[in-house]
Amino acid sequence: MKREDALEIILTTKIIAVIRMADPAKLRPVVEAIQRGGVRAIEITMTTPGALESIREMAAAKPAGILIGAGTVLDAETAASVIRAGADFVVSPVLDREVIRVCREQDTFVAPGAFTPTEILAAWRLGADVVKIFPATAAGPKFFKDIKGPFPHIRLMPTGGVDLENAAAFIAHGASCVAIGTALLDPKLIANDDWDGLTAKAGALARSLGRIRLGPNGRTE
């Protein structure tokens, strides 16, 4: 999927689900469960066993309008390999110039990690589609309102510490989308194969963020 198409889906749904799993056999039913709840962007972290092959298989079999991406991408070589495997987007916890370069050359959505104002601006100038703020748990929603003051044009995505209770607050304070992991992908539900429970969580999150409208630059209206 082209970069602009992936960006539109992520800004519209405002959610990237981050999957870190020790048991890759449960990956597919987890993805299918949260898709039924309205989550359309799925990030498979490279710390997941067999991540590259999972990305390749999921990308080949995904329904229309669903994004399969790669997370915890730390270098250009990994970025290139996940894009070849079919990843629709690339997310990194760090700001790496070469990761961004590879993604832009391949017309692939990229969200590098940053935290300070200097890093955030540098990531944007290098070509980030969205700047991942990590760890968001150390900042809180008000940080995003403060950052959007000098940087109203920069799209931001909190990661780390986002849950079903505070996700809407991050968006209301200026984030364009959120990345959410275990708060959505409840380990107990997964261990019990409670796919309906996962679907319900995803649906509740999608509905809560669906009440917040964003403008074309990912800013709250």
C-alpha positions as CSV (number, residue, x, y, z in Angstrom):
1,M,0.0,0.0,0.0
2,K,1.2,3.5,-0.9
3,R,2.4,5.8,1.9
4,E,-0.5,8.3,1.4
5,D,-3.1,5.5,1.5
6,A,-1.7,4.1,4.8
7,L,-1.5,7.6,6.3
8,E,-5.2,8.1,5.5
9,I,-6.3,4.9,7.2
10,I,-4.2,5.6,10.3
11,L,-5.4,9.2,10.6
12,T,-9.0,8.1,10.1
13,T,-9.0,5.2,12.6
14,K,-6.5,6.9,14.9
15,I,-5.2,3.5,16.2
16,I,-2.2,1.3,15.6
17,A,-2.4,-2.0,17.6
18,V,1.1,-3.1,18.7
19,I,1.5,-6.8,19.0
20,R,4.4,-8.3,21.0
21,M,3.7,-12.0,21.5
22,A,5.8,-15.0,22.6
23,D,3.4,-17.5,20.9
24,P,3.3,-16.7,17.1
25,A,0.6,-19.4,16.7
26,K,-1.9,-17.0,18.3
27,L,-1.0,-14.1,16.1
28,R,-3.6,-14.6,13.4
29,P,-6.7,-15.0,15.7
30,V,-5.6,-12.0,17.7
31,V,-5.3,-9.9,14.5
32,E,-8.7,-11.1,13.3
33,A,-10.3,-10.4,16.6
34,I,-9.2,-6.7,16.8
35,Q,-10.0,-6.2,13.1
36,R,-13.6,-7.2,13.8
37,G,-13.6,-4.5,16.5
38,G,-12.6,-1.8,14.0
39,V,-8.8,-1.7,14.4
40,R,-7.3,-1.6,10.9
41,A,-3.6,-1.0,11.5
42,I,-1.6,-3.9,13.0
43,E,2.0,-3.4,14.1
44,I,4.0,-6.6,14.5
45,T,7.1,-5.8,16.4
46,M,10.4,-7.3,15.3
47,T,10.8,-8.7,18.9
48,T,8.0,-11.2,18.1
49,P,9.4,-14.6,17.3
50,G,9.2,-15.2,13.5
51,A,8.1,-11.6,13.0
52,L,9.3,-11.3,9.4
53,E,7.6,-14.4,8.3
54,S,4.4,-13.4,10.1
55,I,4.5,-10.0,8.4
56,R,4.9,-11.7,5.0
57,E,2.0,-14.2,5.6
58,M,-0.3,-11.6,7.1
59,A,0.4,-9.1,4.4
60,A,-0.3,-11.6,1.7
61,A,-3.7,-12.6,3.2
62,K,-5.0,-9.3,4.6
63,P,-8.4,-8.0,3.6
64,A,-8.7,-4.8,1.7
65,G,-8.3,-1.7,3.9
66,I,-6.2,-3.5,6.5
67,L,-2.6,-2.4,7.2
68,I,0.1,-4.8,8.4
69,G,3.2,-3.0,9.6
70,A,6.5,-3.6,11.4
71,G,7.6,-2.2,14.7
72,T,10.8,-1.9,16.7
73,V,12.7,-1.4,13.4
74,L,16.1,-0.1,14.4
75,D,18.1,0.0,11.2
76,A,17.8,0.5,7.4
77,E,18.5,-3.2,6.6
78,T,15.5,-4.3,8.7
79,A,13.4,-1.5,7.2
80,A,14.2,-2.8,3.7
81,S,13.5,-6.4,4.7
82,V,10.1,-5.7,6.2
83,I,9.0,-3.6,3.3
84,R,10.0,-6.4,0.9
85,A,8.0,-8.8,3.1
86,G,4.9,-6.6,2.5
87,A,4.8,-4.2,5.5
88,D,2.5,-1.2,4.8
89,F,4.2,0.9,7.5
90,V,7.3,1.0,9.6
91,V,7.6,2.2,13.2
92,S,10.8,2.7,15.2
93,P,11.4,3.6,18.9
94,V,14.3,5.8,17.8
95,L,15.2,8.5,15.3
96,D,17.4,6.9,12.6
97,R,18.0,8.9,9.4
98,E,18.6,5.8,7.3
99,V,15.4,4.1,8.3
100,I,13.4,7.2,7.2
101,R,15.4,7.4,4.0
102,V,14.6,3.7,3.1
103,C,10.9,4.2,3.8
104,R,10.6,7.4,1.7
105,E,12.5,5.8,-1.2
106,Q,10.0,2.9,-1.0
107,D,6.9,5.2,-0.6
108,T,6.2,3.5,2.8
109,F,4.6,5.2,5.8
110,V,7.2,5.7,8.6
111,A,6.9,6.7,12.2
112,P,10.3,7.2,13.9
113,G,10.6,7.6,17.6
114,A,11.4,10.9,19.4
115,F,10.9,12.6,22.7
116,T,12.4,16.1,22.9
117,P,11.3,19.0,20.8
118,T,14.6,18.9,18.9
119,E,14.2,15.2,18.1
120,I,10.6,15.7,17.1
121,L,11.4,18.6,14.7
122,A,14.4,16.6,13.3
123,A,12.2,13.6,12.6
124,W,9.6,15.6,10.8
125,R,12.2,17.4,8.7
126,L,13.8,14.1,7.7
127,G,10.4,12.9,6.3
128,A,8.4,11.3,9.1
129,D,4.7,10.8,8.3
130,V,4.0,10.7,12.1
131,V,6.4,11.2,14.9
132,K,6.2,8.5,17.6
133,I,6.5,10.0,21.1
134,F,8.1,7.3,23.3
135,P,7.7,6.6,26.1
136,A,4.4,8.6,26.3
137,T,3.8,7.3,29.9
138,A,6.6,9.7,31.0
139,A,4.9,12.7,29.3
140,G,1.1,12.3,29.6
141,P,-1.6,13.9,27.4
142,K,-0.8,17.6,28.4
143,F,2.7,17.2,26.8
144,F,1.0,16.9,23.4
145,K,-0.9,20.1,23.9
146,D,2.4,21.9,24.8
147,I,4.3,20.4,21.9
148,K,1.5,21.3,19.4
149,G,2.0,25.0,20.4
150,P,5.3,25.5,18.5
151,F,4.7,22.5,16.1
152,P,1.0,22.7,15.1
153,H,1.9,21.0,11.7
154,I,3.7,17.9,13.1
155,R,1.6,14.8,13.5
156,L,2.3,13.0,16.8
157,M,1.6,9.4,18.0
158,P,2.0,8.5,21.7
159,T,3.3,5.0,22.4
160,G,3.9,3.4,25.8
161,G,1.4,4.0,28.6
162,V,-1.6,4.4,26.3
163,D,-4.7,2.6,27.5
164,L,-8.5,2.5,26.9
165,E,-9.0,5.1,29.5
166,N,-6.5,7.8,28.4
167,A,-6.4,7.2,24.6
168,A,-9.1,9.8,23.8
169,A,-7.3,12.3,26.1
170,F,-4.1,12.0,24.0
171,I,-6.0,12.7,20.8
172,A,-8.0,15.6,22.4
173,H,-4.7,17.2,23.4
174,G,-3.1,17.0,20.0
175,A,-2.0,13.5,19.1
176,S,-3.0,12.4,15.6
177,C,-3.3,8.7,16.5
178,V,-2.2,6.4,19.3
179,A,-0.3,3.1,19.4
180,I,-1.6,0.7,22.0
181,G,-0.3,-2.6,23.1
182,T,-1.1,-4.8,26.1
183,A,-3.9,-2.4,27.3
184,L,-5.8,-3.5,24.2
185,L,-4.2,-7.0,23.6
186,D,-5.0,-8.3,27.1
187,P,-2.7,-11.2,27.8
188,K,-5.3,-13.0,29.9
189,L,-7.9,-12.8,27.0
190,I,-5.3,-14.1,24.6
191,A,-4.2,-17.0,27.0
192,N,-7.9,-18.0,27.3
193,D,-8.5,-17.7,23.5
194,D,-11.2,-15.1,24.3
195,W,-11.4,-13.6,20.9
196,D,-14.8,-12.1,21.5
197,G,-13.4,-10.3,24.5
198,L,-10.6,-8.8,22.3
199,T,-13.1,-7.7,19.7
200,A,-15.1,-6.0,22.4
201,K,-12.1,-4.1,23.7
202,A,-11.1,-3.0,20.2
203,G,-14.6,-1.9,19.4
204,A,-14.8,0.2,22.6
205,L,-11.5,1.9,21.8
206,A,-12.5,2.5,18.2
207,R,-15.8,4.0,19.2
208,S,-14.2,6.3,21.8
209,L,-11.8,7.7,19.3
210,G,-14.4,7.9,16.6
211,R,-16.1,10.7,18.5
212,I,-13.1,13.0,18.0
213,R,-12.7,14.6,14.6
214,L,-9.3,15.4,13.1
215,G,-8.5,17.9,10.3
216,P,-6.4,17.0,7.2
217,N,-3.2,17.6,9.1
218,G,-4.2,15.3,11.9
219,R,-5.1,18.1,14.3
220,T,-8.2,18.0,16.5
221,E,-11.1,20.1,15.2
